[in-house]
Amino acid sequence: MRTQKAGKANDETTRQRVVRSAIERFADKGFHGTGIRDLAEAAGLTTSTLYHYMANKDDLLVEIMESAIAPLKRAAEQILETHPDPAVALASIVEHHVWAHASDRLACIVTDTEVRALSGERLDRVMALRDAYEGVWKRAVAAGISAGIFHADAPGVAARALLQMATGVSHWFSPSGSLKLDELCRFYSDGALGFLKARKPDGSALERADLELPAPNHYLG
């Protein structure tokens, strides 16, 4: 029994190494620029052994993308369900997105840029998941507008613009930069509230400092 458990644990560890190595190679050389030998070498495996841990390169890419998007979608949905205040919900969704994109930069870069490498059913799956996640952002913005807190002439465009803005952190964030990650999350949520012209009942500007938000990774566990 102990040997079986050890073997399973080793398989899981190797599988994780394959996925992480693929993320690093795809981020560096692009999906089409990365061959099976590249993946095997990066993972410290032979090409024949590599196929024990993956069906093919295309499915591995889809797995990476789904693993990046699905937790964010679940977190955003939980936030909407848990926090009825539209300003709290939207700001928290922004902070969770920024946290994830700064914490796992390479996986998010691959997810953001290599969708062009997909086609057919694989492309449909990833795009459906991306669209569903974007839909949560749109609902959050629409709820704030309906409540008279946010103000935007084109809510769908505003939600997409905020999503793209927050996604960009994966391309430049560094832990050694001027802002720590929690500060960066607050900076972006404050910017999102400003972008949507968030207002208090008295008409004054609503800022991040006025809100009590969960930790920016609270729903990502």
Secondary structure, 3 states (H helix, E strand, C coil): CHHHHHHHHHHHHHHHHHHHHHHHHHHHHCCCCCCHHHHHHHHCCCHHHHCCCCCCHHHHHHHHHHHHHHHHHHHHHHHHHHCCCHHHHHHHHHHHHHHHHHHCHHHHHHHHHHHHHCCHHHHHHHHHHHHHHHHHHHHHHHHHHHCCCCCCCCHHHHHHHHHHHHHHHHHCCCCCCCCCHHHHHHHHHHHHHHHCCCECCCCCECCHHHCCCCCCCHHHC
